[in-house]
Amino acid sequence: MTEGTENLVDAAASADASSRRATVWEQLVRNTSVMVGGAIMALMVLIAICAPLLGTMDPSDIDPAWRNKKPGTERTLTADDGTQSTWVYLMGTDTLGRDTYSRVIYGAQVSLAVGLIVAVLSLAIGLVVGMVSGYIRWLDGIVMRVMDGLMAIPGILLAIALVSLADAGLVTVILAITIPEIPRVVRLVRSIVLSIREEPYVEAAISVGTRLHLILIRHVLPNTIAPLIVQGTYICASAILVEAILSFLGVGIPPETPTWGNIMAEGRILFRVFPHNILFPGIFLAITVLAVNMLGDGLRDTLDPRMRKRL
């Protein structure tokens, strides 16, 4: 009897969601922001993956004789067998003679990796903490006061403080950016849980003796997926920007590692004379963040029932 009742509760909770999947997918395809933002992000990810094939030179190769060359500068290379070939610096070179184009292409790997990893980590941790906090009443007050304390500190200042306490590196930067993002996810998940736990199907599951972890997985978790996907896109965009800011300030990833922030930091001294070292990585950074935000806005408009009603 109990097993049959649980099956009825599960069927009632998932019937509406399954009936709307086709409609939601059609709306996603018709949404211009989703398609344009998704296409640009797919292109950026493809560039990052194919960086070893698209890059014309090793991004770490230093050649002082060819430093601060403008975009389009040609260079003749002579091989050991005497044959000559023409090399074009598509985006010029930096103050150490490194190929800016190769550094920008390889920089996409680090910048996108930071954004995606921070988004996944913050969503995973925030989801668990928010579900537990929203459903277990006696833990709610303790957890939320800790989250309020973290949110009281500006995210960029907290990230700088965390990075300064440890050795600079990719892992340190990812953790420093992730920690300030967790409270926002926790508050989002907690608000969803507080509204869902009063729903009749959740009360029915409790009345038939369903265990806590099953209630959270079967009934609470599915209702958090759509808002978390939208929140994850904004976190990804924010993380890419914060990483660039930390690297630009010299407290992020080591300067020898090509990232868009490091490239702009190295080019800021001679910006008026050689603006290409800031212009090109800045364009890639702006386009990527814009694409992620467009994707997030489109997903919000499609997945949020309130926004669908307005549309």
Contacts in CASP RR format, 6 or more apart in sequence:
PFRMAT RR
TARGET T0000
AUTHOR 0000-0000-0000
METHOD contacts of the structure
MODEL  1
MTEGTENLVDAAASADASSRRATVWEQLVRNTSVMVGGAIMALMVLIAIC
APLLGTMDPSDIDPAWRNKKPGTERTLTADDGTQSTWVYLMGTDTLGRDT
YSRVIYGAQVSLAVGLIVAVLSLAIGLVVGMVSGYIRWLDGIVMRVMDGL
MAIPGILLAIALVSLADAGLVTVILAITIPEIPRVVRLVRSIVLSIREEP
YVEAAISVGTRLHLILIRHVLPNTIAPLIVQGTYICASAILVEAILSFLG
VGIPPETPTWGNIMAEGRILFRVFPHNILFPGIFLAITVLAVNMLGDGLR
DTLDPRMRKRL
2 208 0 8 1.000
2 209 0 8 1.000
5 204 0 8 1.000
5 208 0 8 1.000
6 205 0 8 1.000
6 208 0 8 1.000
6 210 0 8 1.000
9 201 0 8 1.000
9 204 0 8 1.000
9 205 0 8 1.000
9 208 0 8 1.000
9 210 0 8 1.000
10 218 0 8 1.000
12 201 0 8 1.000
13 201 0 8 1.000
13 218 0 8 1.000
13 219 0 8 1.000
13 222 0 8 1.000
14 222 0 8 1.000
17 222 0 8 1.000
24 302 0 8 1.000
24 303 0 8 1.000
27 302 0 8 1.000
27 308 0 8 1.000
28 34 0 8 1.000
28 299 0 8 1.000
28 302 0 8 1.000
29 35 0 8 1.000
31 298 0 8 1.000
31 301 0 8 1.000
31 302 0 8 1.000
33 294 0 8 1.000
33 295 0 8 1.000
33 296 0 8 1.000
33 297 0 8 1.000
33 298 0 8 1.000
33 301 0 8 1.000
34 294 0 8 1.000
34 295 0 8 1.000
34 296 0 8 1.000
34 298 0 8 1.000
34 299 0 8 1.000
34 302 0 8 1.000
36 291 0 8 1.000
36 294 0 8 1.000
37 291 0 8 1.000
37 292 0 8 1.000
37 294 0 8 1.000
37 295 0 8 1.000
38 291 0 8 1.000
38 294 0 8 1.000
38 295 0 8 1.000
40 287 0 8 1.000
40 288 0 8 1.000
40 290 0 8 1.000
40 291 0 8 1.000
40 294 0 8 1.000
41 288 0 8 1.000
41 291 0 8 1.000
41 292 0 8 1.000
41 295 0 8 1.000
44 108 0 8 1.000
44 112 0 8 1.000
44 284 0 8 1.000
44 287 0 8 1.000
44 288 0 8 1.000
44 291 0 8 1.000
45 112 0 8 1.000
47 54 0 8 1.000
47 105 0 8 1.000
47 108 0 8 1.000
48 105 0 8 1.000
48 107 0 8 1.000
48 108 0 8 1.000
48 109 0 8 1.000
48 112 0 8 1.000
48 113 0 8 1.000
51 105 0 8 1.000
51 106 0 8 1.000
51 107 0 8 1.000
51 108 0 8 1.000
51 109 0 8 1.000
54 105 0 8 1.000
55 99 0 8 1.000
55 101 0 8 1.000
55 102 0 8 1.000
55 105 0 8 1.000
55 106 0 8 1.000
56 87 0 8 1.000
56 90 0 8 1.000
56 99 0 8 1.000
56 101 0 8 1.000
56 102 0 8 1.000
57 98 0 8 1.000
57 99 0 8 1.000
57 102 0 8 1.000
58 102 0 8 1.000
59 98 0 8 1.000
59 99 0 8 1.000
59 102 0 8 1.000
59 103 0 8 1.000
59 105 0 8 1.000
59 106 0 8 1.000
59 107 0 8 1.000
59 258 0 8 1.000
60 98 0 8 1.000
60 256 0 8 1.000
60 258 0 8 1.000
61 98 0 8 1.000
61 99 0 8 1.000
62 96 0 8 1.000
62 97 0 8 1.000
62 98 0 8 1.000
63 93 0 8 1.000
63 96 0 8 1.000
63 97 0 8 1.000
63 98 0 8 1.000
64 96 0 8 1.000
64 97 0 8 1.000
65 97 0 8 1.000
66 73 0 8 1.000
66 75 0 8 1.000
66 89 0 8 1.000
66 93 0 8 1.000
66 97 0 8 1.000
67 93 0 8 1.000
67 94 0 8 1.000
67 95 0 8 1.000
67 96 0 8 1.000
67 97 0 8 1.000
68 93 0 8 1.000
68 94 0 8 1.000
68 95 0 8 1.000
68 97 0 8 1.000
68 270 0 8 1.000
68 273 0 8 1.000
68 274 0 8 1.000
69 89 0 8 1.000
69 92 0 8 1.000
69 93 0 8 1.000
69 97 0 8 1.000
70 92 0 8 1.000
70 274 0 8 1.000
70 276 0 8 1.000
71 89 0 8 1.000
71 90 0 8 1.000
71 91 0 8 1.000
71 92 0 8 1.000
71 100 0 8 1.000
71 276 0 8 1.000
71 280 0 8 1.000
72 88 0 8 1.000
72 89 0 8 1.000
72 90 0 8 1.000
72 92 0 8 1.000
73 88 0 8 1.000
73 89 0 8 1.000
73 92 0 8 1.000
73 93 0 8 1.000
74 86 0 8 1.000
74 87 0 8 1.000
74 88 0 8 1.000
74 89 0 8 1.000
75 86 0 8 1.000
75 87 0 8 1.000
75 88 0 8 1.000
75 89 0 8 1.000
76 84 0 8 1.000
76 85 0 8 1.000
76 86 0 8 1.000
76 87 0 8 1.000
77 84 0 8 1.000
77 85 0 8 1.000
77 86 0 8 1.000
77 87 0 8 1.000
78 84 0 8 1.000
79 85 0 8 1.000
89 99 0 8 1.000
89 100 0 8 1.000
89 101 0 8 1.000
90 101 0 8 1.000
91 99 0 8 1.000
91 100 0 8 1.000
91 101 0 8 1.000
91 104 0 8 1.000
91 276 0 8 1.000
91 280 0 8 1.000
92 99 0 8 1.000
92 100 0 8 1.000
92 101 0 8 1.000
92 276 0 8 1.000
93 99 0 8 1.000
93 100 0 8 1.000
94 100 0 8 1.000
94 103 0 8 1.000
94 263 0 8 1.000
94 266 0 8 1.000
94 267 0 8 1.000
94 277 0 8 1.000
95 266 0 8 1.000
95 267 0 8 1.000
95 269 0 8 1.000
95 270 0 8 1.000
95 277 0 8 1.000
96 266 0 8 1.000
100 263 0 8 1.000
100 276 0 8 1.000
100 277 0 8 1.000
100 280 0 8 1.000
100 281 0 8 1.000
101 280 0 8 1.000
102 258 0 8 1.000
103 258 0 8 1.000
103 263 0 8 1.000
103 281 0 8 1.000
104 258 0 8 1.000
104 260 0 8 1.000
104 263 0 8 1.000
104 280 0 8 1.000
104 281 0 8 1.000
104 284 0 8 1.000
106 258 0 8 1.000
107 258 0 8 1.000
107 259 0 8 1.000
107 260 0 8 1.000
107 263 0 8 1.000
107 281 0 8 1.000
108 260 0 8 1.000
108 284 0 8 1.000
108 288 0 8 1.000
110 170 0 8 1.000
110 243 0 8 1.000
110 253 0 8 1.000
110 257 0 8 1.000
110 258 0 8 1.000
110 259 0 8 1.000
111 240 0 8 1.000
111 243 0 8 1.000
111 244 0 8 1.000
111 259 0 8 1.000
111 260 0 8 1.000
111 261 0 8 1.000
111 285 0 8 1.000
111 288 0 8 1.000
112 240 0 8 1.000
112 288 0 8 1.000
113 170 0 8 1.000
114 170 0 8 1.000
114 173 0 8 1.000
114 174 0 8 1.000
114 177 0 8 1.000
114 239 0 8 1.000
114 240 0 8 1.000
114 243 0 8 1.000
115 177 0 8 1.000
115 235 0 8 1.000
115 236 0 8 1.000
115 237 0 8 1.000
115 239 0 8 1.000
115 240 0 8 1.000
115 243 0 8 1.000
116 236 0 8 1.000
117 174 0 8 1.000
118 174 0 8 1.000
118 177 0 8 1.000
118 178 0 8 1.000
118 181 0 8 1.000
118 235 0 8 1.000
118 236 0 8 1.000
118 239 0 8 1.000
119 232 0 8 1.000
119 233 0 8 1.000
119 235 0 8 1.000
119 236 0 8 1.000
119 239 0 8 1.000
121 174 0 8 1.000
121 178 0 8 1.000
122 178 0 8 1.000
122 181 0 8 1.000
122 182 0 8 1.000
122 184 0 8 1.000
122 185 0 8 1.000
122 232 0 8 1.000
122 235 0 8 1.000
123 185 0 8 1.000
123 228 0 8 1.000
123 231 0 8 1.000
123 232 0 8 1.000
123 235 0 8 1.000
125 178 0 8 1.000
125 182 0 8 1.000
125 185 0 8 1.000
126 182 0 8 1.000
126 185 0 8 1.000
126 186 0 8 1.000
126 189 0 8 1.000
127 185 0 8 1.000
127 189 0 8 1.000
127 221 0 8 1.000
127 224 0 8 1.000
127 228 0 8 1.000
129 143 0 8 1.000
129 182 0 8 1.000
129 186 0 8 1.000
129 189 0 8 1.000
130 143 0 8 1.000
130 185 0 8 1.000
130 186 0 8 1.000
130 187 0 8 1.000
130 189 0 8 1.000
130 190 0 8 1.000
130 193 0 8 1.000
131 189 0 8 1.000
131 193 0 8 1.000
131 216 0 8 1.000
131 220 0 8 1.000
131 221 0 8 1.000
131 224 0 8 1.000
132 139 0 8 1.000
132 143 0 8 1.000
133 139 0 8 1.000
133 140 0 8 1.000
133 141 0 8 1.000
133 143 0 8 1.000
133 144 0 8 1.000
133 186 0 8 1.000
133 190 0 8 1.000
133 193 0 8 1.000
134 140 0 8 1.000
134 189 0 8 1.000
134 190 0 8 1.000
134 193 0 8 1.000
134 194 0 8 1.000
134 197 0 8 1.000
135 193 0 8 1.000
135 197 0 8 1.000
135 212 0 8 1.000
135 215 0 8 1.000
135 216 0 8 1.000
135 220 0 8 1.000
140 190 0 8 1.000
143 186 0 8 1.000
144 186 0 8 1.000
144 187 0 8 1.000
144 190 0 8 1.000
147 182 0 8 1.000
147 183 0 8 1.000
147 186 0 8 1.000
147 187 0 8 1.000
148 183 0 8 1.000
149 183 0 8 1.000
150 158 0 8 1.000
150 179 0 8 1.000
150 180 0 8 1.000
150 182 0 8 1.000
150 183 0 8 1.000
151 183 0 8 1.000
151 184 0 8 1.000
153 180 0 8 1.000
155 180 0 8 1.000
155 242 0 8 1.000
156 242 0 8 1.000
156 245 0 8 1.000
158 176 0 8 1.000
158 179 0 8 1.000
158 180 0 8 1.000
159 173 0 8 1.000
159 176 0 8 1.000
159 177 0 8 1.000
159 179 0 8 1.000
159 180 0 8 1.000
159 242 0 8 1.000
159 246 0 8 1.000
160 176 0 8 1.000
160 246 0 8 1.000
160 249 0 8 1.000
160 251 0 8 1.000
162 172 0 8 1.000
162 175 0 8 1.000
162 176 0 8 1.000
162 179 0 8 1.000
163 172 0 8 1.000
163 173 0 8 1.000
163 176 0 8 1.000
163 246 0 8 1.000
163 251 0 8 1.000
163 252 0 8 1.000
164 251 0 8 1.000
166 172 0 8 1.000
168 251 0 8 1.000
168 252 0 8 1.000
168 253 0 8 1.000
168 254 0 8 1.000
169 252 0 8 1.000
169 253 0 8 1.000
169 254 0 8 1.000
170 253 0 8 1.000
170 257 0 8 1.000
172 252 0 8 1.000
173 243 0 8 1.000
173 246 0 8 1.000
173 252 0 8 1.000
173 253 0 8 1.000
176 246 0 8 1.000
177 239 0 8 1.000
177 242 0 8 1.000
177 243 0 8 1.000
177 246 0 8 1.000
178 239 0 8 1.000
181 235 0 8 1.000
181 238 0 8 1.000
181 239 0 8 1.000
184 231 0 8 1.000
184 235 0 8 1.000
185 228 0 8 1.000
185 231 0 8 1.000
185 235 0 8 1.000
188 227 0 8 1.000
188 228 0 8 1.000
188 231 0 8 1.000
189 224 0 8 1.000
189 228 0 8 1.000
192 220 0 8 1.000
192 223 0 8 1.000
192 224 0 8 1.000
192 227 0 8 1.000
193 220 0 8 1.000
193 224 0 8 1.000
196 202 0 8 1.000
196 219 0 8 1.000
196 220 0 8 1.000
196 223 0 8 1.000
197 220 0 8 1.000
199 219 0 8 1.000
201 219 0 8 1.000
202 215 0 8 1.000
202 219 0 8 1.000
202 220 0 8 1.000
205 214 0 8 1.000
205 215 0 8 1.000
205 218 0 8 1.000
205 219 0 8 1.000
206 215 0 8 1.000
210 218 0 8 1.000
226 303 0 8 1.000
226 304 0 8 1.000
227 303 0 8 1.000
227 304 0 8 1.000
229 299 0 8 1.000
229 303 0 8 1.000
230 296 0 8 1.000
230 299 0 8 1.000
230 300 0 8 1.000
230 303 0 8 1.000
230 304 0 8 1.000
233 292 0 8 1.000
233 293 0 8 1.000
233 295 0 8 1.000
233 296 0 8 1.000
233 299 0 8 1.000
234 292 0 8 1.000
234 293 0 8 1.000
234 296 0 8 1.000
236 292 0 8 1.000
237 288 0 8 1.000
237 289 0 8 1.000
237 292 0 8 1.000
237 293 0 8 1.000
240 285 0 8 1.000
240 288 0 8 1.000
240 289 0 8 1.000
240 292 0 8 1.000
241 285 0 8 1.000
241 289 0 8 1.000
243 252 0 8 1.000
243 253 0 8 1.000
243 259 0 8 1.000
243 261 0 8 1.000
244 259 0 8 1.000
244 260 0 8 1.000
244 261 0 8 1.000
244 264 0 8 1.000
244 285 0 8 1.000
245 261 0 8 1.000
246 252 0 8 1.000
246 253 0 8 1.000
247 253 0 8 1.000
247 255 0 8 1.000
247 259 0 8 1.000
247 260 0 8 1.000
247 261 0 8 1.000
247 262 0 8 1.000
247 265 0 8 1.000
248 261 0 8 1.000
248 262 0 8 1.000
248 264 0 8 1.000
248 265 0 8 1.000
248 268 0 8 1.000
249 265 0 8 1.000
250 265 0 8 1.000
253 259 0 8 1.000
253 262 0 8 1.000
255 262 0 8 1.000
255 265 0 8 1.000
255 266 0 8 1.000
260 281 0 8 1.000
260 282 0 8 1.000
260 284 0 8 1.000
260 285 0 8 1.000
261 281 0 8 1.000
261 285 0 8 1.000
263 277 0 8 1.000
263 278 0 8 1.000
263 280 0 8 1.000
263 281 0 8 1.000
264 277 0 8 1.000
264 278 0 8 1.000
264 281 0 8 1.000
264 282 0 8 1.000
266 277 0 8 1.000
267 274 0 8 1.000
267 277 0 8 1.000
267 278 0 8 1.000
268 278 0 8 1.000
270 277 0 8 1.000
271 277 0 8 1.000
271 278 0 8 1.000
300 307 0 8 1.000
301 307 0 8 1.000
301 308 0 8 1.000
301 311 0 8 1.000
302 308 0 8 1.000
END
